C-alpha cells in the first residue's frame, strides 16, 4: 500500500504558512533546529570558503567543513560551490569526493540523514535531496554529472554502483483526481524506498521511480524508465524498462 506523506513538514508548506520570521524560515531551510552558535559557524565557514577555487579552496574546506557536519572521514574532497543543507545530518566517510556545484540536502532525512560511504565519487552538478527519507550510498559507488536523487521514503545505493550522468531517482508522487484542487495541493504518497543493488550499472538519463529495486550486478540501459523491479544479473532497457537478457559469467 502507498505511504501517505506529511506535506506539512516540507519547506513549501512552511513558507506558505507564513508563521515564521524570515530568519527562522532561512534557518529552517538551511541548517534546521540547531543553536545560534552552530548556525553562525555554518554561515561563516560556507561564506568564507565555499567559493574559493583551486587547491586553496580544497584545503580550507577540508579543514573547516568537518566543523559543520555530523562526521567527515580522512581524504575527503569538497569542490567549489557545493551547497550543504542540514549539514549536521550529513556523514562523509573516507576518501569521498564531491565535485563542484553539487547540492547535498539532508533536511528530511531524519536521524539517518545522508550517509556517503568510503571512496564514493559524486560528479559535478548532482543533487541529493532527502525530503522525507534518508539517502545511503555504499562504498566505491559513483554518481554521474547532473544526477538527481529525491528521497521520499529512503534511497539505498549499494557498493560499487556505477551511475552515468543525468539519472533521476524520484521516490514520490501526487494524486490528481480531485478536479477542484491543483495537483500540488493534493495528497502526496510514495510506494516505498528505491534500492539499487551492489555492482549495478545504471546508464545515462535513466529514471527510476519510487518503490523500485534494481538487483545485484543488474544493467539498466540508457534513457530507460524503470517502473518495475529489475532482478539480479539482468539487463533491462526501454520505456518502460523490460528485461532483454540475463547475464552469465561467460559474457564480456
N, C-alpha and C positions, 0 to 999 in steps of 0.2 A: 504494500500500500504506500502511496506517496506520503511524504512527510510535509506537513504544513509548516511554513516558515513564519517566524515572528517578524513582520516588517517594521514594527515599531522601534526595533533596535538599530535599523540601518541609518546611515548618515542622512539620507534624503528625507526620511521621516522626521528626524531631529531638526533639520533645517526648516522643514515646513511647519513644525510645531511652533517655532519661534520663541521657545521658553528659556533659551539660554542667551547670555550675553555673547557678543562677537568673540571675546576672549575665550569663554567657556566652549563655544562651538569649535573654534580653531583648535584648542587644546584636546577636545574630544576626538576630533578628526585625526590629529597628528600624533599625539602621544598617549591619549587615553587617561585613565584615572591614576595619575601619578602626582607626586608632590610638586610644588612650585620650583623647588631646587632642581629636581630632575628635569622638569620642563625647560628651565633656563639653561641647564647643561646641554640638553639636546639642541636647543636653538643656537647656542654659541658654537658648538662643535660643527654642526652641519653648515651654518652660515660661513664660518671661517675656513673650513677645509673641504667642503663638499664640491666646490667648483674648481679647485686648483688642479691644473693639468700636470701631466708628466710624472717623473719619479718622485718629485717633492710631494705631489698630491697623494700618491700611493703611500708614501712613508708617513705622512701626517695622519691619514685616515687609519692606517694600521696601528698607530699609536693611540689615537683618541676615540675611534668608533667603539672599541670594546667597553668604554665607559657608559655608553648609551644603549647597550644591547644585553640580552639575557646571558649569552655565552658566545665567545669567539675563540676558536682554536688557533693553532700556530699556522703560519704561512698563508693567511687569508689576504686576498687582494680585492679591494673595492674600488671600482672605477670612478670616473668623474660624473657628477650629476646623478648619482644613484639616490633615489628617494626611499627613505626608510620610514614607514609609518607604524606606530606602536612598536618601536624598535626594541622595547624592553621585553617583548614576547617573541623575539627572533633569536634562533640559535644557528650559528655557523660553525661547523666542525672544522677539522684541519684541512688546509690547502684548498679551500673554496675560493673560486674566482667569480666575481660578479662584474661584468663589463659595463661600459658607460651607459647612462640614460635608462637604467632599469628602475622599476618600482617594485618594492617588496613591502606589502601591506598586511600586517598580522591583526588588523582591527577586530575581526570577528572569529579569530582562531581559538578563542578560549584559552585554557591553561596550556594547551599544547602549542598554540601559535603556529609559527612556521619553523620547521627544522630542516636544514640543508646539511647533509652529512658529508663525509670526507671526500675530497678530490672531485667535487661537483663543479662543472663549468656552466655558468649562465651567461649566454652571449648577449650582446647589446640590444637594448630596446625591449627586453622582456618585461612582462607584468605578472606578478604573483599576488593575487588578491584573496585573502582569507576572509570572505564576507560573513560566512556563517558556519565555518568548519575549518579544521586545521589543514595544513599542507605539509607533507613529509616527502622529501626527495632523498633517495638512497645513494650509497657510495658509488662514485665513479660515473654518475649519470651526467648527461649533457643536454641542455635546452638550447635549440637554435634561435637565432635572432628573430625578434618580433613575435615570439610565442607568448600567448596569454593563458594563464590558468586562473579560473574563478572557482573558488571552493564555497559551496553552499551546504555541504554535508560531509566534507572531507575529500581530499585528493591524496592518494598514496602512490608514489612512483618508486619502483624497486631499484635494485642495484644495477649499474651498467646499462641503463636505458639510454638509447640514442634517439633524440627527438630533433627532427630537422626544423628549419625555420618556418615561421608563420603558422604554427599549430595553435589550435584553440580548444581548451578543455573547459566546458561550461556546465556546472552541476546545478541546474535550477531552471524553473520556468514559471510562467504566469498562466492563470486561467484567462479565458477571453469570451466566455459565454454570456456574461451579463452585458446586454446591449446598452444599458444606461450608464455604464462606467467606462472610463478609459482603461485600457489594458493595464497600465501601470498602477492603477488603484485597485485592481482585483487581487484575489488570493494568490500568493506565491507558494510554490511547493517544489520539492525535489524527490526524485526516485531513488536517491541514495548516493553514496560516495563513488568517485571514479578511482579505479585501481588499475595500475599498469605493472605487469609482472617483470621480474628481473630479466635482463637480456633482450628486451623487446626493442624493435626498431620502428619508429613512427615517422612516416615520410612527410615531405613538405606539404604544408597547408592542410593537414588532417584536422578534422573536427570530431571531438569525442564528447558525447552528451552524458548527462547525469545517470548514475546507476550502472554504468558500463564497466566491465572488467576486460582488460587485454591480458592474455596469457603469457606465460614464460616463453621467452625467445620467439614470440609472435612477430610478424611483419605486417604493417599496415601501409598500403601503397599511397602515393602522393594524391592529395586532394580528396581522399575518401571521407565519407560521412559515416561515423560509426554509431549505430543505434541499437545494436545487439552485441552480446559478448563475443569476443574472439578467443577461441581456445588456445592452449599451449601449442607451440610449434606449428602454427598455422599462418598462411599468407592470405590476407583479405584485401580486396580492392573495390572501388566503385562507390556510387551514390544510389542507395545505401551500400555500405561495405558488405561484401559477401566472400565467403571462403572460396578460393580458387585452387588451393593445393595444401597438402601437409608437407612439412619439412623433414627430410630424412637426414641421417648422419652422413650420407654419401654426397649430398648436394653441396655445390660451391656457393 
